[in-house]
Amino acid sequence: MAASLLAWVGRDVVLDLSAPLVVLGRLERVTPDGLLLRDADVHELLPGATTKERYVLEARKHGIRRNRALVWIRIEQLVGVSPLDDVVLY
């Protein structure tokens, strides 16, 4: 998986994790162990709060709300990765 993500370095991405979190940010580095994101937003998905889909859509429309300068995500935590600009606006 890590090697296939190298083409997205420098782009804003959405990380779906096995934990109740969604992470958005600029993909800085890809290694066999994980991903480093810059200017990232680590958002906890709480019951009764905004859905992940709505949160990601708002980030696509208005930009990422940075709350971390850098964040490291272990590859084992990843469920899915997509470029933020691939999120379909509706």
N, C-alpha and C positions, 0 to 999 in steps of 0.2 A: 504494500500500500504506500509506504513512504516514498519510494522512487517515483511513483506515478503522480505524486503531488508536487514535484519539483517545478513543473510548468506553471504552477500557481504562485510561486514565490513572488512577492511584491504586490499581490492582489489582496483585496479585502475578502475574507472568507467567513463562512458560518460553520461552526463545529457543533455537531450533535453528539452528546456524550451519553455514556451509560448512567451517569449520575444525573440528578434533576437540575441540570445546568445547560445553558446554551452560551457559547463563547463566540464573539465576533471580533475580528481584528485583521490587521495586515500581516499576512504570512511572511515571516522573516527568515525562518530556517526550518529545514526538514531533515531529520536524522532517522535512523532505524528505531530509535527509542521514543521519539516524540516530535512535537511541533512547537516552534517558538513564534508567538504572535506579538506584534508591537501595536501600541495604541489600541488596546483591547478593551472589550466590555464583557466581563464575566457576570452573567445574569442568572440568579437562582429562580427556578420555576416553582412558585409556591401555589398550593391549592387555592382556588378562588381568585387568583391574580390573572393578569393578562396571559393569554395562551402563547406558546412558543411561536406559532405561526404569525400571530398579530405583532408580537415583539420584533420578530425578524423583518416583517413587512414594514414596520415603522422605521427600523434602521435602514432599510433599503431606500425608503422615501426621504428620510431626513438626516441620514448619516449615523455613524456609530457614536454612541455616548461613551467615550473613553473613561474607564475607571481603573485601568492598569497601564503603566508604561510598557511593561513586558509581562508575558505570562507563558509558562511552559506547560504543555499538556502531554501527558504520557500517551503513547500510541495505543496502549491497551484500553484506554478510556473512550476511544473514538468509536462511534457508531456510524457517522456519516460526515462528509465534508463537501461543501459546495461553494463556489464563488458567490459573493453577495450580489453581484450584478446579474446572476442567473435566477435570482428570486423573482418570480412573476408578479408584476403589479396588477392589482385588481381593484 
